[in-house]
Amino acid sequence: MIKTKIITLFLIFILHSSTISAASAFSVEELKIEVQENGDNKVFGEYWLSFV
């Protein structure tokens, strides 16, 4: 029973750690959206992607 709890807590910790690092690994520096008269649009973006 204790072994199952330890494994479960370890897996929760790993899952939580991976979501935190993934969220901080991607950041948008600039985002520009142009909507033209005919309804078309253009999206320009500048971003940083880093791996820990």
mmCIF entry with sequence, helices, sheets and N, C-alpha, C, O atoms, coordinates in Angstrom:
data_MODEL
# 
_entry.id   MODEL 
# 
_entity.id                         1 
_entity.type                       polymer 
_entity.pdbx_number_of_molecules   1 
# 
_entity_poly.entity_id                      1 
_entity_poly.type                           'polypeptide(L)' 
_entity_poly.nstd_linkage                   no 
_entity_poly.nstd_monomer                   no 
_entity_poly.pdbx_seq_one_letter_code       MIKTKIITLFLIFILHSSTISAASAFSVEELKIEVQENGDNKVFGEYWLSFV 
_entity_poly.pdbx_seq_one_letter_code_can   MIKTKIITLFLIFILHSSTISAASAFSVEELKIEVQENGDNKVFGEYWLSFV 
_entity_poly.pdbx_strand_id                 A 
# 
loop_
_entity_poly_seq.entity_id 
_entity_poly_seq.num 
_entity_poly_seq.mon_id 
_entity_poly_seq.hetero 
1 1  MET n 
1 2  ILE n 
1 3  LYS n 
1 4  THR n 
1 5  LYS n 
1 6  ILE n 
1 7  ILE n 
1 8  THR n 
1 9  LEU n 
1 10 PHE n 
1 11 LEU n 
1 12 ILE n 
1 13 PHE n 
1 14 ILE n 
1 15 LEU n 
1 16 HIS n 
1 17 SER n 
1 18 SER n 
1 19 THR n 
1 20 ILE n 
1 21 SER n 
1 22 ALA n 
1 23 ALA n 
1 24 SER n 
1 25 ALA n 
1 26 PHE n 
1 27 SER n 
1 28 VAL n 
1 29 GLU n 
1 30 GLU n 
1 31 LEU n 
1 32 LYS n 
1 33 ILE n 
1 34 GLU n 
1 35 VAL n 
1 36 GLN n 
1 37 GLU n 
1 38 ASN n 
1 39 GLY n 
1 40 ASP n 
1 41 ASN n 
1 42 LYS n 
1 43 VAL n 
1 44 PHE n 
1 45 GLY n 
1 46 GLU n 
1 47 TYR n 
1 48 TRP n 
1 49 LEU n 
1 50 SER n 
1 51 PHE n 
1 52 VAL n 
# 
_struct_asym.id          A 
_struct_asym.entity_id   1 
# 
_struct_conf.conf_type_id            HELX_P 
_struct_conf.id                      HELX_P1 
_struct_conf.pdbx_PDB_helix_id       AA1 
_struct_conf.beg_label_comp_id       ILE 
_struct_conf.beg_label_asym_id       A 
_struct_conf.beg_label_seq_id        2 
_struct_conf.pdbx_beg_PDB_ins_code   ? 
_struct_conf.end_label_comp_id       SER 
_struct_conf.end_label_asym_id       A 
_struct_conf.end_label_seq_id        24 
_struct_conf.pdbx_end_PDB_ins_code   ? 
_struct_conf.beg_auth_comp_id        ILE 
_struct_conf.beg_auth_asym_id        A 
_struct_conf.beg_auth_seq_id         2 
_struct_conf.end_auth_comp_id        SER 
_struct_conf.end_auth_asym_id        A 
_struct_conf.end_auth_seq_id         24 
_struct_conf.pdbx_PDB_helix_class    1 
_struct_conf.details                 ? 
_struct_conf.pdbx_PDB_helix_length   23 
# 
_struct_conf_type.id          HELX_P 
_struct_conf_type.criteria    ? 
_struct_conf_type.reference   ? 
# 
_struct_sheet.id               AA1 
_struct_sheet.type             ? 
_struct_sheet.number_strands   2 
_struct_sheet.details          ? 
# 
_struct_sheet_order.sheet_id     AA1 
_struct_sheet_order.range_id_1   1 
_struct_sheet_order.range_id_2   2 
_struct_sheet_order.offset       ? 
_struct_sheet_order.sense        anti-parallel 
# 
loop_
_struct_sheet_range.sheet_id 
_struct_sheet_range.id 
_struct_sheet_range.beg_label_comp_id 
_struct_sheet_range.beg_label_asym_id 
_struct_sheet_range.beg_label_seq_id 
_struct_sheet_range.pdbx_beg_PDB_ins_code 
_struct_sheet_range.end_label_comp_id 
_struct_sheet_range.end_label_asym_id 
_struct_sheet_range.end_label_seq_id 
_struct_sheet_range.pdbx_end_PDB_ins_code 
_struct_sheet_range.beg_auth_comp_id 
_struct_sheet_range.beg_auth_asym_id 
_struct_sheet_range.beg_auth_seq_id 
_struct_sheet_range.end_auth_comp_id 
_struct_sheet_range.end_auth_asym_id 
_struct_sheet_range.end_auth_seq_id 
AA1 1 PHE A 26 ? VAL A 35 ? PHE A 26 VAL A 35 
AA1 2 ASN A 41 ? LEU A 49 ? ASN A 41 LEU A 49 
# 
loop_
_atom_site.group_PDB 
_atom_site.id 
_atom_site.type_symbol 
_atom_site.label_atom_id 
_atom_site.label_alt_id 
_atom_site.label_comp_id 
_atom_site.label_asym_id 
_atom_site.label_entity_id 
_atom_site.label_seq_id 
_atom_site.pdbx_PDB_ins_code 
_atom_site.Cartn_x 
_atom_site.Cartn_y 
_atom_site.Cartn_z 
_atom_site.occupancy 
_atom_site.B_iso_or_equiv 
_atom_site.pdbx_formal_charge 
_atom_site.auth_seq_id 
_atom_site.auth_comp_id 
_atom_site.auth_asym_id 
_atom_site.auth_atom_id 
_atom_site.pdbx_PDB_model_num 
ATOM 1   N N  . MET A 1 1  ? 0.822   -1.197 0.000   1.00 0.00 ? 1  MET A N  1 
ATOM 2   C CA . MET A 1 1  ? 0.000   0.000  0.000   1.00 0.00 ? 1  MET A CA 1 
ATOM 3   C C  . MET A 1 1  ? 0.863   1.257  0.000   1.00 0.00 ? 1  MET A C  1 
ATOM 4   O O  . MET A 1 1  ? 0.613   2.179  -0.776  1.00 0.00 ? 1  MET A O  1 
ATOM 5   N N  . ILE A 1 2  ? 1.870   1.301  0.856   1.00 0.00 ? 2  ILE A N  1 
ATOM 6   C CA . ILE A 1 2  ? 2.757   2.465  0.922   1.00 0.00 ? 2  ILE A CA 1 
ATOM 7   C C  . ILE A 1 2  ? 3.553   2.591  -0.376  1.00 0.00 ? 2  ILE A C  1 
ATOM 8   O O  . ILE A 1 2  ? 3.796   3.698  -0.855  1.00 0.00 ? 2  ILE A O  1 
ATOM 9   N N  . LYS A 1 3  ? 3.959   1.449  -0.943  1.00 0.00 ? 3  LYS A N  1 
ATOM 10  C CA . LYS A 1 3  ? 4.705   1.468  -2.198  1.00 0.00 ? 3  LYS A CA 1 
ATOM 11  C C  . LYS A 1 3  ? 3.869   2.069  -3.318  1.00 0.00 ? 3  LYS A C  1 
ATOM 12  O O  . LYS A 1 3  ? 4.395   2.816  -4.143  1.00 0.00 ? 3  LYS A O  1 
ATOM 13  N N  . THR A 1 4  ? 2.595   1.763  -3.364  1.00 0.00 ? 4  THR A N  1 
ATOM 14  C CA . THR A 1 4  ? 1.692   2.319  -4.374  1.00 0.00 ? 4  THR A CA 1 
ATOM 15  C C  . THR A 1 4  ? 1.542   3.822  -4.203  1.00 0.00 ? 4  THR A C  1 
ATOM 16  O O  . THR A 1 4  ? 1.514   4.554  -5.192  1.00 0.00 ? 4  THR A O  1 
ATOM 17  N N  . LYS A 1 5  ? 1.445   4.291  -2.972  1.00 0.00 ? 5  LYS A N  1 
ATOM 18  C CA . LYS A 1 5  ? 1.329   5.730  -2.713  1.00 0.00 ? 5  LYS A CA 1 
ATOM 19  C C  . LYS A 1 5  ? 2.588   6.469  -3.132  1.00 0.00 ? 5  LYS A C  1 
ATOM 20  O O  . LYS A 1 5  ? 2.517   7.555  -3.706  1.00 0.00 ? 5  LYS A O  1 
ATOM 21  N N  . ILE A 1 6  ? 3.740   5.878  -2.843  1.00 0.00 ? 6  ILE A N  1 
ATOM 22  C CA . ILE A 1 6  ? 5.007   6.510  -3.214  1.00 0.00 ? 6  ILE A CA 1 
ATOM 23  C C  . ILE A 1 6  ? 5.135   6.607  -4.735  1.00 0.00 ? 6  ILE A C  1 
ATOM 24  O O  . ILE A 1 6  ? 5.543   7.642  -5.262  1.00 0.00 ? 6  ILE A O  1 
ATOM 25  N N  . ILE A 1 7  ? 4.792   5.544  -5.425  1.00 0.00 ? 7  ILE A N  1 
ATOM 26  C CA . ILE A 1 7  ? 4.851   5.557  -6.890  1.00 0.00 ? 7  ILE A CA 1 
ATOM 27  C C  . ILE A 1 7  ? 3.883   6.582  -7.453  1.00 0.00 ? 7  ILE A C  1 
ATOM 28  O O  . ILE A 1 7  ? 4.227   7.311  -8.383  1.00 0.00 ? 7  ILE A O  1 
ATOM 29  N N  . THR A 1 8  ? 2.678   6.648  -6.903  1.00 0.00 ? 8  THR A N  1 
ATOM 30  C CA . THR A 1 8  ? 1.677   7.619  -7.369  1.00 0.00 ? 8  THR A CA 1 
ATOM 31  C C  . THR A 1 8  ? 2.159   9.049  -7.148  1.00 0.00 ? 8  THR A C  1 
ATOM 32  O O  . THR A 1 8  ? 2.051   9.882  -8.048  1.00 0.00 ? 8  THR A O  1 
ATOM 33  N N  . LEU A 1 9  ? 2.687   9.342  -5.968  1.00 0.00 ? 9  LEU A N  1 
ATOM 34  C CA . LEU A 1 9  ? 3.206   10.682 -5.690  1.00 0.00 ? 9  LEU A CA 1 
ATOM 35  C C  . LEU A 1 9  ? 4.383   11.028 -6.587  1.00 0.00 ? 9  LEU A C  1 
ATOM 36  O O  . LEU A 1 9  ? 4.509   12.169 -7.032  1.00 0.00 ? 9  LEU A O  1 
ATOM 37  N N  . PHE A 1 10 ? 5.242   10.060 -6.854  1.00 0.00 ? 10 PHE A N  1 
ATOM 38  C CA . PHE A 1 10 ? 6.365   10.286 -7.755  1.00 0.00 ? 10 PHE A CA 1 
ATOM 39  C C  . PHE A 1 10 ? 5.880   10.612 -9.158  1.00 0.00 ? 10 PHE A C  1 
ATOM 40  O O  . PHE A 1 10 ? 6.401   11.533 -9.787  1.00 0.00 ? 10 PHE A O  1 
ATOM 41  N N  . LEU A 1 11 ? 4.904   9.885  -9.658  1.00 0.00 ? 11 LEU A N  1 
ATOM 42  C CA . LEU A 1 11 ? 4.374   10.143 -10.997 1.00 0.00 ? 11 LEU A CA 1 
ATOM 43  C C  . LEU A 1 11 ? 3.687   11.510 -11.071 1.00 0.00 ? 11 LEU A C  1 
ATOM 44  O O  . LEU A 1 11 ? 3.813   12.212 -12.074 1.00 0.00 ? 11 LEU A O  1 
ATOM 45  N N  . ILE A 1 12 ? 2.973   11.883 -10.030 1.00 0.00 ? 12 ILE A N  1 
ATOM 46  C CA . ILE A 1 12 ? 2.346   13.214 -9.991  1.00 0.00 ? 12 ILE A CA 1 
ATOM 47  C C  . ILE A 1 12 ? 3.419   14.298 -9.999  1.00 0.00 ? 12 ILE A C  1 
ATOM 48  O O  . ILE A 1 12 ? 3.278   15.305 -10.693 1.00 0.00 ? 12 ILE A O  1 
ATOM 49  N N  . PHE A 1 13 ? 4.477   14.099 -9.241  1.00 0.00 ? 13 PHE A N  1 
ATOM 50  C CA . PHE A 1 13 ? 5.574   15.063 -9.204  1.00 0.00 ? 13 PHE A CA 1 
ATOM 51  C C  . PHE A 1 13 ? 6.222   15.207 -10.578 1.00 0.00 ? 13 PHE A C  1 
ATOM 52  O O  . PHE A 1 13 ? 6.480   16.328 -11.017 1.00 0.00 ? 13 PHE A O  1 
ATOM 53  N N  . ILE A 1 14 ? 6.489   14.105 -11.259 1.00 0.00 ? 14 ILE A N  1 
ATOM 54  C CA . ILE A 1 14 ? 7.099   14.147 -12.591 1.00 0.00 ? 14 ILE A CA 1 
ATOM 55  C C  . ILE A 1 14 ? 6.173   14.843 -13.575 1.00 0.00 ? 14 ILE A C  1 
ATOM 56  O O  . ILE A 1 14 ? 6.631   15.664 -14.369 1.00 0.00 ? 14 ILE A O  1 
ATOM 57  N N  . LEU A 1 15 ? 4.897   14.539 -13.543 1.00 0.00 ? 15 LEU A N  1 
ATOM 58  C CA . LEU A 1 15 ? 3.932   15.176 -14.437 1.00 0.00 ? 15 LEU A CA 1 
ATOM 59  C C  . LEU A 1 15 ? 3.868   16.673 -14.177 1.00 0.00 ? 15 LEU A C  1 
ATOM 60  O O  . LEU A 1 15 ? 3.871   17.467 -15.117 1.00 0.00 ? 15 LEU A O  1 
ATOM 61  N N  . HIS A 1 16 ? 3.810   17.058 -12.923 1.00 0.00 ? 16 HIS A N  1 
ATOM 62  C CA . HIS A 1 16 ? 3.745   18.471 -12.551 1.00 0.00 ? 16 HIS A CA 1 
ATOM 63  C C  . HIS A 1 16 ? 5.022   19.198 -12.979 1.00 0.00 ? 16 HIS A C  1 
ATOM 64  O O  . HIS A 1 16 ? 4.949   20.317 -13.488 1.00 0.00 ? 16 HIS A O  1 
ATOM 65  N N  . SER A 1 17 ? 6.165   18.593 -12.785 1.00 0.00 ? 17 SER A N  1 
ATOM 66  C CA . SER A 1 17 ? 7.442   19.206 -13.167 1.00 0.00 ? 17 SER A CA 1 
ATOM 67  C C  . SER A 1 17 ? 7.542   19.392 -14.671 1.00 0.00 ? 17 SER A C  1 
ATOM 68  O O  . SER A 1 17 ? 8.043   20.416 -15.138 1.00 0.00 ? 17 SER A O  1 
ATOM 69  N N  . SER A 1 18 ? 7.076   18.425 -15.426 1.00 0.00 ? 18 SER A N  1 
ATOM 70  C CA . SER A 1 18 ? 7.165   18.529 -16.886 1.00 0.00 ? 18 SER A CA 1 
ATOM 71  C C  . SER A 1 18 ? 6.242   19.605 -17.428 1.00 0.00 ? 18 SER A C  1 
ATOM 72  O O  . SER A 1 18 ? 6.590   20.256 -18.412 1.00 0.00 ? 18 SER A O  1 
ATOM 73  N N  . THR A 1 19 ? 5.085   19.817 -16.830 1.00 0.00 ? 19 THR A N  1 
ATOM 74  C CA . THR A 1 19 ? 4.191   20.864 -17.320 1.00 0.00 ? 19 THR A CA 1 
ATOM 75  C C  . THR A 1 19 ? 4.729   22.244 -16.977 1.00 0.00 ? 19 THR A C  1 
ATOM 76  O O  . THR A 1 19 ? 4.542   23.181 -17.754 1.00 0.00 ? 19 THR A O  1 
ATOM 77  N N  . ILE A 1 20 ? 5.383   22.394 -15.849 1.00 0.00 ? 20 ILE A N  1 
ATOM 78  C CA . ILE A 1 20 ? 5.968   23.686 -15.487 1.00 0.00 ? 20 ILE A CA 1 
ATOM 79  C C  . ILE A 1 20 ? 7.113   24.022 -16.421 1.00 0.00 ? 20 ILE A C  1 
ATOM 80  O O  . ILE A 1 20 ? 7.189   25.151 -16.905 1.00 0.00 ? 20 ILE A O  1 
ATOM 81  N N  . SER A 1 21 ? 8.000   23.089 -16.690 1.00 0.00 ? 21 SER A N  1 
ATOM 82  C CA . SER A 1 21 ? 9.135   23.375 -17.560 1.00 0.00 ? 21 SER A CA 1 
ATOM 83  C C  . SER A 1 21 ? 8.689   23.596 -18.999 1.00 0.00 ? 21 SER A C  1 
ATOM 84  O O  . SER A 1 21 ? 9.282   24.409 -19.708 1.00 0.00 ? 21 SER A O  1 
ATOM 85  N N  . ALA A 1 22 ? 7.663   22.892 -19.439 1.00 0.00 ? 22 ALA A N  1 
ATOM 86  C CA . ALA A 1 22 ? 7.188   23.092 -20.810 1.00 0.00 ? 22 ALA A CA 1 
ATOM 87  C C  . ALA A 1 22 ? 6.549   24.471 -20.973 1.00 0.00 ? 22 ALA A C  1 
ATOM 88  O O  . ALA A 1 22 ? 6.682   25.096 -22.025 1.00 0.00 ? 22 ALA A O  1 
ATOM 89  N N  . ALA A 1 23 ? 5.872   24.935 -19.958 1.00 0.00 ? 23 ALA A N  1 
ATOM 90  C CA . ALA A 1 23 ? 5.236   26.246 -20.034 1.00 0.00 ? 23 ALA A CA 1 
ATOM 91  C C  . ALA A 1 23 ? 6.264   27.354 -20.074 1.00 0.00 ? 23 ALA A C  1 
ATOM 92  O O  . ALA A 1 23 ? 6.046   28.367 -20.739 1.00 0.00 ? 23 ALA A O  1 
ATOM 93  N N  . SER A 1 24 ? 7.370   27.193 -19.386 1.00 0.00 ? 24 SER A N  1 
ATOM 94  C CA . SER A 1 24 ? 8.373   28.243 -19.363 1.00 0.00 ? 24 SER A CA 1 
ATOM 95  C C  . SER A 1 24 ? 9.333   28.143 -20.542 1.00 0.00 ? 24 SER A C  1 
ATOM 96  O O  . SER A 1 24 ? 10.137  29.052 -20.744 1.00 0.00 ? 24 SER A O  1 
ATOM 97  N N  . ALA A 1 25 ? 9.276   27.085 -21.316 1.00 0.00 ? 25 ALA A N  1 
ATOM 98  C CA . ALA A 1 25 ? 10.197  26.889 -22.420 1.00 0.00 ? 25 ALA A CA 1 
ATOM 99  C C  . ALA A 1 25 ? 9.761   27.634 -23.679 1.00 0.00 ? 25 ALA A C  1 
ATOM 100 O O  . ALA A 1 25 ? 10.562  27.778 -24.603 1.00 0.00 ? 25 ALA A O  1 
ATOM 101 N N  . PHE A 1 26 ? 8.535   28.105 -23.744 1.00 0.00 ? 26 PHE A N  1 
ATOM 102 C CA . PHE A 1 26 ? 8.013   28.766 -24.939 1.00 0.00 ? 26 PHE A CA 1 
ATOM 103 C C  . PHE A 1 26 ? 7.481   30.134 -24.545 1.00 0.00 ? 26 PHE A C  1 
ATOM 104 O O  . PHE A 1 26 ? 6.622   30.240 -23.671 1.00 0.00 ? 26 PHE A O  1 
ATOM 105 N N  . SER A 1 27 ? 7.990   31.185 -25.189 1.00 0.00 ? 27 SER A N  1 
ATOM 106 C CA . SER A 1 27 ? 7.480   32.525 -24.904 1.00 0.00 ? 27 SER A CA 1 
ATOM 107 C C  . SER A 1 27 ? 7.383   33.318 -26.202 1.00 0.00 ? 27 SER A C  1 
ATOM 108 O O  . SER A 1 27 ? 8.273   33.252 -27.049 1.00 0.00 ? 27 SER A O  1 
ATOM 109 N N  . VAL A 1 28 ? 6.309   34.056 -26.347 1.00 0.00 ? 28 VAL A N  1 
ATOM 110 C CA . VAL A 1 28 ? 6.074   34.870 -27.540 1.00 0.00 ? 28 VAL A CA 1 
ATOM 111 C C  . VAL A 1 28 ? 6.586   36.274 -27.270 1.00 0.00 ? 28 VAL A C  1 
ATOM 112 O O  . VAL A 1 28 ? 6.203   36.907 -26.285 1.00 0.00 ? 28 VAL A O  1 
ATOM 113 N N  . GLU A 1 29 ? 7.452   36.756 -28.147 1.00 0.00 ? 29 GLU A N  1 
ATOM 114 C CA . GLU A 1 29 ? 8.001   38.098 -28.010 1.00 0.00 ? 29 GLU A CA 1 
ATOM 115 C C  . GLU A 1 29 ? 7.132   39.128 -28.729 1.00 0.00 ? 29 GLU A C  1 
ATOM 116 O O  . GLU A 1 29 ? 6.915   40.229 -28.223 1.00 0.00 ? 29 GLU A O  1 
ATOM 117 N N  . GLU A 1 30 ? 6.640   38.765 -29.904 1.00 0.00 ? 30 GLU A N  1 
ATOM 118 C CA . GLU A 1 30 ? 5.831   39.699 -30.699 1.00 0.00 ? 30 GLU A CA 1 
ATOM 119 C C  . GLU A 1 30 ? 4.799   38.916 -31.493 1.00 0.00 ? 30 GLU A C  1 
ATOM 120 O O  . GLU A 1 30 ? 5.104   37.863 -32.054 1.00 0.00 ? 30 GLU A O  1 
ATOM 121 N N  . LEU A 1 31 ? 3.584   39.430 -31.540 1.00 0.00 ? 31 LEU A N  1 
ATOM 122 C CA . LEU A 1 31 ? 2.516   38.807 -32.316 1.00 0.00 ? 31 LEU A CA 1 
ATOM 123 C C  . LEU A 1 31 ? 1.751   39.909 -33.034 1.00 0.00 ? 31 LEU A C  1 
ATOM 124 O O  . LEU A 1 31 ? 1.263   40.852 -32.411 1.00 0.00 ? 31 LEU A O  1 
ATOM 125 N N  . LYS A 1 32 ? 1.653   39.777 -34.350 1.00 0.00 ? 32 LYS A N  1 
ATOM 126 C CA . LYS A 1 32 ? 0.986   40.795 -35.161 1.00 0.00 ? 32 LYS A CA 1 
ATOM 127 C C  . LYS A 1 32 ? 0.007   40.087 -36.096 1.00 0.00 ? 32 LYS A C  1 
ATOM 128 O O  . LYS A 1 32 ? 0.388   39.184 -36.840 1.00 0.00 ? 32 LYS A O  1 
ATOM 129 N N  . ILE A 1 33 ? -1.254  40.506 -36.051 1.00 0.00 ? 33 ILE A N  1 
ATOM 130 C CA . ILE A 1 33 ? -2.290  39.922 -36.900 1.00 0.00 ? 33 ILE A CA 1 
ATOM 131 C C  . ILE A 1 33 ? -2.873  41.023 -37.774 1.00 0.00 ? 33 ILE A C  1 
ATOM 132 O O  . ILE A 1 33 ? -3.368  42.030 -37.267 1.00 0.00 ? 33 ILE A O  1 
ATOM 133 N N  . GLU A 1 34 ? -2.815  40.830 -39.085 1.00 0.00 ? 34 GLU A N  1 
ATOM 134 C CA . GLU A 1 34 ? -3.370  41.798 -40.035 1.00 0.00 ? 34 GLU A CA 1 
ATOM 135 C C  . GLU A 1 34 ? -4.588  41.185 -40.716 1.00 0.00 ? 34 GLU A C  1 
ATOM 136 O O  . GLU A 1 34 ? -4.504  40.107 -41.304 1.00 0.00 ? 34 GLU A O  1 
ATOM 137 N N  . VAL A 1 35 ? -5.709  41.872 -40.633 1.00 0.00 ? 35 VAL A N  1 
ATOM 138 C CA . VAL A 1 35 ? -6.924  41.436 -41.327 1.00 0.00 ? 35 VAL A CA 1 
ATOM 139 C C  . VAL A 1 35 ? -7.111  42.353 -42.523 1.00 0.00 ? 35 VAL A C  1 
ATOM 140 O O  . VAL A 1 35 ? -7.207  43.571 -42.375 1.00 0.00 ? 35 VAL A O  1 
ATOM 141 N N  . GLN A 1 36 ? -7.162  41.758 -43.714 1.00 0.00 ? 36 GLN A N  1 
ATOM 142 C CA . GLN A 1 36 ? -7.281  42.546 -44.937 1.00 0.00 ? 36 GLN A CA 1 
ATOM 143 C C  . GLN A 1 36 ? -8.754  42.773 -45.276 1.00 0.00 ? 36 GLN A C  1 
ATOM 144 O O  . GLN A 1 36 ? -9.643  42.165 -44.680 1.00 0.00 ? 36 GLN A O  1 
ATOM 145 N N  . GLU A 1 37 ? -8.989  43.646 -46.229 1.00 0.00 ? 37 GLU A N  1 
ATOM 146 C CA . GLU A 1 37 ? -10.360 44.014 -46.592 1.00 0.00 ? 37 GLU A CA 1 
ATOM 147 C C  . GLU A 1 37 ? -11.169 42.830 -47.126 1.00 0.00 ? 37 GLU A C  1 
ATOM 148 O O  . GLU A 1 37 ? -12.378 42.762 -46.908 1.00 0.00 ? 37 GLU A O  1 
ATOM 149 N N  . ASN A 1 38 ? -10.523 41.911 -47.812 1.00 0.00 ? 38 ASN A N  1 
ATOM 150 C CA . ASN A 1 38 ? -11.245 40.772 -48.390 1.00 0.00 ? 38 ASN A CA 1 
ATOM 151 C C  . ASN A 1 38 ? -11.461 39.635 -47.386 1.00 0.00 ? 38 ASN A C  1 
ATOM 152 O O  . ASN A 1 38 ? -12.009 38.594 -47.749 1.00 0.00 ? 38 ASN A O  1 
ATOM 153 N N  . GLY A 1 39 ? -11.037 39.817 -46.126 1.00 0.00 ? 39 GLY A N  1 
ATOM 154 C CA . GLY A 1 39 ? -11.258 38.808 -45.102 1.00 0.00 ? 39 GLY A CA 1 
ATOM 155 C C  . GLY A 1 39 ? -10.068 37.913 -44.845 1.00 0.00 ? 39 GLY A C  1 
ATOM 156 O O  . GLY A 1 39 ? -10.045 37.179 -43.856 1.00 0.00 ? 39 GLY A O  1 
ATOM 157 N N  . ASP A 1 40 ? -9.073  37.961 -45.722 1.00 0.00 ? 40 ASP A N  1 
ATOM 158 C CA . ASP A 1 40 ? -7.854  37.189 -45.482 1.00 0.00 ? 40 ASP A CA 1 
ATOM 159 C C  . ASP A 1 40 ? -7.098  37.793 -44.302 1.00 0.00 ? 40 ASP A C  1 
ATOM 160 O O  . ASP A 1 40 ? -7.314  38.946 -43.927 1.00 0.00 ? 40 ASP A O  1 
ATOM 161 N N  . ASN A 1 41 ? -6.220  36.998 -43.735 1.00 0.00 ? 41 ASN A N  1 
ATOM 162 C CA . ASN A 1 41 ? -5.410  37.529 -42.644 1.00 0.00 ? 41 ASN A CA 1 
ATOM 163 C C  . ASN A 1 41 ? -3.989  37.009 -42.746 1.00 0.00 ? 41 ASN A C  1 
ATOM 164 O O  . ASN A 1 41 ? -3.717  35.974 -43.353 1.00 0.00 ? 41 ASN A O  1 
ATOM 165 N N  . LYS A 1 42 ? -3.100  37.762 -42.132 1.00 0.00 ? 42 LYS A N  1 
ATOM 166 C CA . LYS A 1 42 ? -1.689  37.386 -42.044 1.00 0.00 ? 42 LYS A CA 1 
ATOM 167 C C  . LYS A 1 42 ? -1.299  37.440 -40.577 1.00 0.00 ? 42 LYS A C  1 
ATOM 168 O O  . LYS A 1 42 ? -1.677  38.361 -39.852 1.00 0.00 ? 42 LYS A O  1 
ATOM 169 N N  . VAL A 1 43 ? -0.546  36.450 -40.154 1.00 0.00 ? 43 VAL A N  1 
ATOM 170 C CA . VAL A 1 43 ? -0.093  36.391 -38.765 1.00 0.00 ? 43 VAL A CA 1 
ATOM 171 C C  . VAL A 1 43 ? 1.428   36.342 -38.765 1.00 0.00 ? 43 VAL A C  1 
ATOM 172 O O  . VAL A 1 43 ? 2.039   35.497 -39.419 1.00 0.00 ? 43 VAL A O  1 
ATOM 173 N N  . PHE A 1 44 ? 2.020   37.258 -38.024 1.00 0.00 ? 44 PHE A N  1 
ATOM 174 C CA . PHE A 1 44 ? 3.468   37.301 -37.874 1.00 0.00 ? 44 PHE A CA 1 
ATOM 175 C C  . PHE A 1 44 ? 3.783   37.103 -36.404 1.00 0.00 ? 44 PHE A C  1 
ATOM 176 O O  . PHE A 1 44 ? 3.161   37.720 -35.539 1.00 0.00 ? 44 PHE A O  1 
ATOM 177 N N  . GLY A 1 45 ? 4.737   36.252 -36.125 1.00 0.00 ? 45 GLY A N  1 
ATOM 178 C CA . GLY A 1 45 ? 5.083   36.011 -34.731 1.00 0.00 ? 45 GLY A CA 1 
ATOM 179 C C  . GLY A 1 45 ? 6.570   35.826 -34.546 1.00 0.00 ? 45 GLY A C  1 
ATOM 180 O O  . GLY A 1 45 ? 7.261   35.279 -35.406 1.00 0.00 ? 45 GLY A O  1 
ATOM 181 N N  . GLU A 1 46 ? 7.049   36.291 -33.410 1.00 0.00 ? 46 GLU A N  1 
ATOM 182 C CA . GLU A 1 46 ? 8.428   36.081 -33.025 1.00 0.00 ? 46 GLU A CA 1 
ATOM 183 C C  . GLU A 1 46 ? 8.411   35.423 -31.654 1.00 0.00 ? 46 GLU A C  1 
ATOM 184 O O  . GLU A 1 46 ? 7.767   35.924 -30.733 1.00 0.00 ? 46 GLU A O  1 
ATOM 185 N N  . TYR A 1 47 ? 9.108   34.314 -31.513 1.00 0.00 ? 47 TYR A N  1 
ATOM 186 C CA . TYR A 1 47 ? 9.035   33.559 -30.261 1.00 0.00 ? 47 TYR A CA 1 
ATOM 187 C C  . TYR A 1 47 ? 10.392  32.980 -29.892 1.00 0.00 ? 47 TYR A C  1 
ATOM 188 O O  . TYR A 1 47 ? 11.300  32.885 -30.718 1.00 0.00 ? 47 TYR A O  1 
ATOM 189 N N  . TRP A 1 48 ? 10.498  32.604 -28.652 1.00 0.00 ? 48 TRP A N  1 
ATOM 190 C CA . TRP A 1 48 ? 11.672  31.914 -28.108 1.00 0.00 ? 48 TRP A CA 1 
ATOM 191 C C  . TRP A 1 48 ? 11.251  30.506 -27.721 1.00 0.00 ? 48 TRP A C  1 
ATOM 192 O O  . TRP A 1 48 ? 10.192  30.298 -27.128 1.00 0.00 ? 48 TRP A O  1 
ATOM 193 N N  . LEU A 1 49 ? 12.078  29.565 -28.059 1.00 0.00 ? 49 LEU A N  1 
ATOM 194 C CA . LEU A 1 49 ? 11.838  28.175 -27.662 1.00 0.00 ? 49 LEU A CA 1 
ATOM 195 C C  . LEU A 1 49 ? 13.134  27.647 -27.063 1.00 0.00 ? 49 LEU A C  1 
ATOM 196 O O  . LEU A 1 49 ? 14.163  27.597 -27.736 1.00 0.00 ? 49 LEU A O  1 
ATOM 197 N N  . SER A 1 50 ? 13.077  27.260 -25.812 1.00 0.00 ? 50 SER A N  1 
ATOM 198 C CA . SER A 1 50 ? 14.290  26.776 -25.158 1.00 0.00 ? 50 SER A CA 1 
ATOM 199 C C  . SER A 1 50 ? 13.989  25.480 -24.419 1.00 0.00 ? 50 SER A C  1 
ATOM 200 O O  . SER A 1 50 ? 12.862  25.229 -23.991 1.00 0.00 ? 50 SER A O  1 
ATOM 201 N N  . PHE A 1 51 ? 15.020  24.673 -24.284 1.00 0.00 ? 51 PHE A N  1 
ATOM 202 C CA . PHE A 1 51 ? 14.913  23.404 -23.575 1.00 0.00 ? 51 PHE A CA 1 
ATOM 203 C C  . PHE A 1 51 ? 15.799  23.436 -22.355 1.00 0.00 ? 51 PHE A C  1 
ATOM 204 O O  . PHE A 1 51 ? 16.946  23.878 -22.426 1.00 0.00 ? 51 PHE A O  1 
ATOM 205 N N  . VAL A 1 52 ? 15.290  22.981 -21.263 1.00 0.00 ? 52 VAL A N  1 
ATOM 206 C CA . VAL A 1 52 ? 16.051  22.992 -20.019 1.00 0.00 ? 52 VAL A CA 1 
ATOM 207 C C  . VAL A 1 52 ? 16.841  21.700 -19.911 1.00 0.00 ? 52 VAL A C  1 
ATOM 208 O O  . VAL A 1 52 ? 17.558  21.495 -18.932 1.00 0.00 ? 52 VAL A O  1 
# 
